[in-house]
């Protein structure tokens, strides 16, 4: 994954909008469940590669999944009242 991140000068309304979207996402399941499901999806992807063949972007896909899992782990810590890491 070759994405450049640029700091976004967020206003309170932007941060609140992000928070609402995360809240909607987490309303269907806990952050821990999301993390588990992400690894289940990634595992299924890896297993399917046997039939699909070579995946030159496998490394990027792995890091994308890992970043998503880290996001949900941070959200879970925040939900428990712990500091974001």
Buried (B, 14 or more C-beta within 10 A) or exposed (E): EEEEEEEEEEEEEEEEEEEEEBEEEBEEEEBEEBBBEBEEEBEEBEEEEEEEEEEEEEEEBBEBBEEBBEBBBBBBBBEEEEEEE
